[in-house]
C-alpha cells in the first residue's frame, strides 16, 4: 500500500485496521444489524415507568467522542436522529477471564468516526444522562479518515461549526456528520417539497415528467448547455425550462399539471445562482394571473406555517411576513418609485439614455425588454424585501405571455420578489399561435444580433398551439431560492447537497 499521501493519523488508523483483522475482528462486516431504537426516541420516552420497554435495546451510530476511564468507556454515538451515550464496562462485555476483546476493540481499536453497534439496556447515569448500558458491542465500519475537529458542549451539541466553504461544499458527506444544523436544512427542504406536492395534489393537480434532453431549449431566456446524441447524430440541449412541454400537456387535455424540474443554465454562479437548479412549474387551464397570485399567496403562507408554525420568519437580520395578501405594483411604477424616472413610454434609444444616466452598463446586442430588465434589476429589485408581486410587464420582456386585456403594450405577468430576489415568475399564458409565432421571430432577430439568451423558435410548440390551448395560467417557483428563504440561508450552495465546483486539485 502506498502511504506517501497519507497523514500520520491516517497511517495510524490503517495500522489499527490491520491489528483488528489480525485479531479476527472484521472491520467491515456484511451481516444485518437490526437497530431497534434511535437516540431521540430513547431520550424522549425513557422513564422509570417505561424502563421495561428499554430492557433490550439495539442502537448503532458513528462515534463522536470517547472518554476512557480505564475499565469503563463513555462513548457518544451519532445516529440519524441525534447524539446518544453508551456506557461500556469491560467486565460486562467480557464477563469471563478473557478480556482481550475489550482491549483489542474498545481500548485500542476504536477511533472517532468509527460506526459501531451496541446492545443493552437503558438507564440514567449518576450525572443524569440517559445512556445505554452495553452488554454487546460490534464494530460495523472502521473509519480510515479522521473527522474535522469541532467544539461540542457536554451534551454533544456542536457550538463551533466548520465553516470553510471549500470543505462544506466539496465534502458534504463530512459536513453533514460534523455540522448537525446542515442536516436540518435539508430535512426542511424535503418537508417543503412534500408540503408543496400535497398542496397541489389535494387541489387536483397531476405530477408529470418531461424531457431533460431537448432538441430546442425553450421556455426561458437563458444560455443552454449543449451535448451530442451519438445514436441520432444530432445536438441536444440540457433543459433550461420545462414550460413548453407542460403547455403541450394542457393542449392534450390535462387541466392542471406540475413538475419539479431539474434545469441547467450555462451562466454565471453567485450566492443566488447555480448552473444546475430545481424549479417547480405548474400550468392550470381556465385560470389567469390574478388567480395565480391568490393561490401563490396561499401556498407561501402554508409553507411558512408548516416549517416554522408562524408566518413571520427571520431572514438574515430582517423579519419577513408571509401573511397574505402580498403587495402588488407594476414594474414601471416600481422603477419610478425607486428612481423617479418614468420609462413607460421610452423606446430602445430612450432606455439606453436612462441606463447611461443611471450608470448601468448594458450590451449593444440586447433589445428593449432586456434593457428594462437591467434597469429594474440595478435600481429596484433589491428594495422589495417583503413579498411583492411585480406585475404588468412590457410585451418585449415576455415572449410567452398573453397581452394585457386592458393595457396596450403590456402583458399579464408577475414576478414575486422576496428579500430582494425573484422567487416566482407567472403569466396568463399566450395561447394565440399567430401572436406566439411573431414573438418567436422577434426573439430570433435578437439572436441574430448576438443575444445568446434569446429564445429559439419552437415550431412543434407552435403546431401544438394551433390545435388550441385553453386559457391557461402558469408559474415557475425557484425551489432553491425558496428553500434559502425558509431556512434562513444566505447562499444557494447551502441548500444544495452537492453544488457545482471547479475540479479538485489533487497531488500527482
Number of C-alpha atoms within 10 A of each C-alpha: 3 5 10 8 10 12 12 10 12 16 16 13 20 17 14 21 21 16 16 21 13 10 13 10 18 17 22 14 13 9 7 7 14 10 14 12 14 20 22 15 11 18 15 9 12 19 16 8 8 10 14 12 14 19 15 15 20 21 23 26 25 24 23 22 17 18 11 13 10 9 12 16 17 18 21 22 26 23 18 14 12 15 20 26 24 23 22 25 20 21 15 15 17 16 11 8 7 10 13 13 18 20 14 16 20 22 18 13 22 21 23 19 23 22 23 19 20 23 22 23 18 25 19 14 13 7 6 8 13 21 23 29 23 22 20 14 20 18 21 21 18 24 21 19 17 15 16 14 10 13 12 15 9 6 11 17 16 16 11 12 17 16 10 9 13 11 14 20 19 18 13 18 13 15 23 16 19 23 21 17 15 18 16 13 21 18 11 18 22 13 15 20 16 12 17 17 18 12 16 18 15 10 9 12 19 16 14 13 13 17 12 18 17 17 16 19 26 23 20 21 21 19 18 24 16 15 13 12 12 8 6 8 8 10 14 19 20 22 26 28 28 28 22 20 17 25 28 19 18 23 20 13 11 16 18 24 23 24 21 21 24 16 18 21 21 16 14 8 14 10 12 14 16 22 17 18 19 19 21 21 23 24 28 24 20 14 17 20 21 15 12 21 20 13 12 19 18 16 16 19 19 21 23 21 15 15 16 14 11 15 20 15 19 14 17 12 7 11 14 18 18 23 17 15 14 16 13 16 15 15 24 20 18 22 23 17 14 13 14 10 13 14 17 16 9 14 12 15 11 13 20 22 14 19 18 12 9 13 11 15 13 14 11 10 13 18 22 19 17 20 22 26 15 16 23 19 16 16 17 18 23 15 15 19 17 18 25 21 24 23 24 22 25 24 21 19 19 21 27 23 26 25 25 17 9 9 11 10 14 21 27 26 32 26 24 25 22 24 20 17 18 23 20 22 19 27 29 28 28 22 22 19 18 12 16 21 17 13 20 21 16 18 22 17 15 18 17 12 14 14 21 16 18 24 25 18 20 17 12 12 17 20 12 20 21 14 10 16 22 19 17 23 27 26 25 23 21 18 22 24 26 22 22 21 22 21 22 17 17 15 16 21 23 22 23 21 18 14 16 14 12 6 7 8 6 5 5 4
